[in-house]
């Protein structure tokens, strides 16, 4: 199900990035506690992702255009026989541990919440399995940057524990999870707490997101953008990244955390989409599952939904906010994204850039998930010659991608970071800029 390579360099990464991952794997391996040297051992690289287009569309059944990045988590795990799970942060030296059971109590607000949530959910969904493991991780993905560091971390923990515990061989697992796209859907429910078919939901990490991140991390291909529709995960097409073009990513220095107050802000965008769907269901008496399905019900469905919003006089969100949220979803998922994919496939980079600009404006004006720093980065990237540029991820901070000529990437990074330092010096002191190709999905690494 997950590709297997002998070393990081065999995965399709650039030589520079492969060498960096080998160093992280070594660091993680050294962080494992002393134990049985003959015990079964596994290692994984799990990337972050770029949401090229598809802002807050996945949890409403919409589309996303995605790729993995060449940065992420390196995770090494070794089996143990006592039913204990230990997880070590190889960089900070922090450790957390639990007995394998369905009643693990995560610590909200601490990194250990993520592996603890995985242990709890898997133990509940597959009660016949007990997994003992020592796990250590190291990462070169900026945390809380909008590149799905939390999802990548949870996926890496799951892959290691599932491998050591033989989950893929269970009848219950095989009947519910049929491939990587199905696995992405299941792992999203570990994060958001929902059920997945017969696998009952449980406490997630508190975010009401979809499965876009998990799909990109598990399913995307090197040098390729992948278009998916969600609710459930459905592959639509692959589009090659134009020859000679590369992504430059700028983490704004404004954390895009999905904890505490930031979680409530993120969830409000999700809840607004759910409210629109609820209004339409009540007005029409139809039990459709997603907002995308409601819009696709007929040629006049979008106008019907707008009329239902106007008649609702919603007091919690307000009619104006719900209308903007709905219009952003429709334009992003059903107009901008398909047309941008067509333009990119046809090599029309000017049209692609104009459509991405439209997506960015809709995020600023209608979705309302941008901050001055990400708006400035997107604008300056275009003024400095990027083919296209956009903020991505949950928003309310985070990162911006820019598509540029590989031959100009070094100059572009210098000019882009310099422009940001002048316009937002405080945030720029925490910012990070790096080049990445569209990278490989999660990969299991066999090391001698």
N, C-alpha and C positions, 0 to 999 in steps of 0.2 A: 504493500500500500504506500509506504514512504520510500523514496529512492534510497539506495545504498551505494556509497562510494568508499574507496579505500582511504582517502584523505581529502581534506577540504579542497585542494587544488583540482581534484577530479570532478568537482560539482559544476564546473563552468564559471566559477568566480575568476576575476582577474588575479594575476599572480600576487599583486600587492595585498588584496583582500584575503586571499587564501592564506598567505603567510601570517596575517593578523589573526585569523581564526585559529591557526595552529598554536599561536602563542596563548590565546584565550583558553583553548582546550587544555594546554599544559598547566595553565594557572588553575583551572577548575579541578584538574586531576590531582594536583598537589594539595588542594583543599579538602579532599576526601579524608575522613578519619582513617587511622590504621585499622585494618581488618583482614579478612581472609583474601589473600592474594590470588587464590584460585577461583574466587566467586565470579559469577557471570557479570560482565561489565558492558555498558553501552555508552555511546556518545552521539549527540545530535547537534546540528546547527539549525537554528530556527530564526528566520529573518523577520525584520519589520516590513512595513508595506507603505507604498504611496497610493493614495486614492487620487488618481488622475482626475476623474470626474465621478460624481455620485454623492453629493453632499447631503447627508442625512436621508438617504433614500432606501437603504437596505431593509431597515426594520419595518418599512411601509410597503414592502414587496416590490420596490423599484429596482433600477439598474445601477451598476457601478462599473467603471473602467479602472482596472487595477494593475499593479505590478509589485513584486517584492523588491526590497532593496538589498544591497550587499552587506548590510550591517544587521546584527541581531544578537541572539543569545547562543552561547556555547554551553552545553550541559553534558556532564559526565555522571553516570550513576553506576553503582555496584550493588548487587543483591546481598541481602542479609536475611537470616533465617528466623529472627525473633519477632517479626511483625511490627517493627519500628520503622518509621520513615524520618530520616534526618535530612535537612536541606541547609546547605552552607552557601553564603555569599562569598565567593572567593576573593573579591576585592576588598570588602569591608571586614571580613572575618566573622560577621554575625552568623548565628546558627539558630535554627528552629527545629523542633522534633515533636512527633506525635506517635501514639499507637495507631495502627491501621484499624479504623472503625468508622461507623456511620455517624458518630456523635462528636467528631472533632469540632472544636469551637475556634473559628478564625478570629484573629485580632484585627478589627477594622482600622484602617489607616496605616498599617505596617505592611511591608512587603510580604511577610509570611501569610497574610490573608489569602494571597493568590494560590500558593501550593496547598494550604490547608483546605481551601474550598474545593480544589481538585480531589484531594484525598477523601473528603467527606462525601462528595457526589458519587465518585466511582465506587466507594464502599457501599453506598446505598443502592446504586443501580445494579451492582454485580455482587450480591451478598455471599456467593460461594467462593469468592477469591480473597485471599489475604496476601498483600504485597509488603515485603520488607525491603528497604533500600536506603543507601546513603547516596545523596544527590548533592552535587556542587555546580554552581553556575558562575559564568562571567559574561559580560556584555559590552559591546561597543556601540549600542543603540542609545541615544540620549533618552533618559526617562521622561515621561509626561510631556513628550514632544509632539504628539499627534501621529506618530509612526507605529502605533499599536504595540508599544513595549509591554503593556500588561497582558495583552492577548498572546503575544509571542512567548512570554514567560510561562503563562498557564499551559499553552500548547506544548512547550518543551517539557514541563513537568509531567504532563499527561503521557507524552510519547515515551519518556523514560520509564515511568511506572507501568504503562501498558505493555511495553516490551518485556520488562523483567517479570511481570505477572502473567504473561501469556494471554492477555485479554482477547486478542484477535482470534484465538482458537475456541472461544466459548460460543456455544450455540446462541445464547441470548445476545451476544455482541454481533454475531454475523447476521442474525435475523433483523436487527434494528439498524445496523450500519453496513452499507454495501460497498463503499468506496471512499475516496478522499473527499469528494464533495459532500457526501452524507456525513462523514466524520466531521467536516467543518461545521455542518449544521448542529451536530450534537455538542461539539465543544463550545459553540456560541451559547447553548443553553446552560452549560456549566457556569458560564460567566453571568448570564442574565437571569438565571434561576428558573427558566421555564422547563416544561416537560418536552421530551423528544420522543414521539411515538409512545412505545410502552415503557420508556425509561423516565421515571417520574422526576419532576423538577424538585428543587430544593433551594435553600438560601444561596444566591449567587453573590456577586461582589457589589451589587447595588445599582448597576447601570442597566437601563432598558434599551440596550442596543441590539443590533442584528448580527448577521453572520458574515458581513463583508470582510472584516479583518481576518477571520479564521480561514475564509476561502482563499484570499490572496496568499496567506502564509503557507497554506497546504497545497495549493493548486496552480499557482502562477509559474510561468516558464521564463527562462533566461532570454533576454533581448526581445521580450514580447509583452504587449499589453493585453489583458484578458477582460472580456466583457461578460458580466454575469447578471442574471435577474434573481431575485431572492423571494423567499417565502413560499416554497422551499428553494434551495440553491439550484439554479439552472444555468448551465453554460450556454452562451450565445455565440461568441466568436473570439478568435485571437487576431491581433493586429501587430505586425512587426514594428518595432521602433525604427524610425527612418535611419538609414545608414548615415553614420557620422554624427548622430545626435546622442546626447547623454543628459541625464538629469543632474542638476545641482540642487541640493536641498539646504534650506536655511532654517534651522531651529531658531525661533524668534527670541528665545530667552524668557518668554512668558509661558509658564507651565500650563499645560492642558491637562490638569489632573482630573481624574474621575472619582474624587473623594470629597467628603464633607460638602461645603457650599458649592464647589465646582460641579459635583455630581448632580446636585439639584438643578443647576443651570442647564447642564447637558440633558438631563431627563425631561426638562420642560419642553424641549423641542420634540422629543419622542412622544410625550404625552399630548402635545398639541395635535400631532398627526393622528394619534389614536382618538382624540376628541372629534376631529373632523369625520373620521370613519364612523364613530358612534352616532353623530348627528345624522349622517346619511342613512345609516341602518334604520334609525328610528323613523326618519321621514319616509323611507321607501319600504320598510319592512323586509329588507333583504339581509341575509346572514352571510355576506361575503367576508373572507378572512383578512384581506389586506386592502389598503387604499388603492394600490395599483389595480386590483381586481375590480374595485368599484368604478374607477375611471374607465377601465376597459369594457365595462358592461354594455356600452352603446355609444354611438357617435355624439349624442348630446349629454352623456353622463357627467362630463366635467362642468358644464353649465348648470345641470341639475344640482350638483354638489354645492356650487357657489350659491345658488338660490337657497338651498337648505341651510347653509352657514348664515346667510343674511337673515333668514327667518328665525334662527335659533336664539338670538339675543343672548348669547353665552356670556355669563357674568364672570366666570373664573379667568378665562383667557381673553375674552373680548372678540367681537366679530372681526375687527380689522386685523388682529394678529392671526386669527385662524384663516382668514382669506389669504393673507400673505404667505402663511405656512403652506397652504394648499397650492397656491400658484407657484411657489418655488419648487415644490415637489414635482408638479406636472411639467414645468418647463425644463428642469434639470434632467429628469428621468426619461421623459417621452419626446423631448425636442432636442435640447442641446446635446445630450450624450450620444444618441444615435447619429446625429448629423456630424458631430465632431469625429466620431469613429470612422464614418464614411470619408470625411476629408483627410484624415490621417492615412487611411488605407490607400487613398488616391494620390497621396503625396502633396496635397494642397495644404502646406503648412500655414499660409497666411489665413485661410479660412479657419483652420483648426485654432490658431491663436485668437481670432476674433470671437469664436464660440466659447473658448475658455474665459476670455474677458467677460463675456455675458454671464457665465456661471458665477464668476467672482462678484460681479455687481449684484446678482440676485442673492448671494449669500450675505452681502453687506446690507442690502436694503430690505430684503424680505425675510430671510432666515434669521438674521440678526445674531450670528455666531462669530462675528469678527471683532478683533480689537485693533486699535490704531497701528500697532506694530506689524500685524500680518497684512493689513491693507497697504501700508507703506512698502513692505517688502515686495508684494505683488506688483505694485505700480513701478517701483524702481527697477525691478527685473526686466519689465517690458521696455522701459526707457533705455536700458543698457544693452538691448539687442536680443533678449530671449525670444525664441519662437513663440512661447506661451509660458504663462506663470499663473499659479493659483495657490491659495491656502487650501489645506486639506485636513481631513480627520474631523474630530468632534468640534473643533473650533474653540473659541473663548481662550485663545492662546495657541501654542503649537507651532506648526511649521508651514513653509511655503516651498513648492517645487518650481523649478524653472527648467525648460527644455532648451538646450544650447548646443552649439557646435562643439564637438569634442576638441577640435583644434583651438578653440577660443575659451575653453572652460577655465583654465588657470587664470587668464586675464579677467574673465567674468567674475570668478570668486573674489578676486582682489578688489575689483570695482564695486561689486555688490555689497560686500562686507564693509568697505570703506564708506559707501553711501549710507548704510544703516548706522554705522558708528556716528556719523554726523547728525542724522535725523533723530535717533533714539539712543543716545550714548549709554544710558543706564541699562536698558535691556540688552544692548549690544555687548556689554561686558560679560553677559551670560550666554550669548548666542554661539551657535556652532554652524559652520558651513562645510559641506563636503560634497564631492562628486560621487555618483553611483550609476552604474548601468542598471537596467531592469534585470533583477537577479533571479536566482534559483529559489524554488520553494524549499520547505524544510527537508533536510536530508540526514540520514543516519550515516555515521562515519565509523568505519572499521579501522582501528588503529592497532599497530603491532606493539 
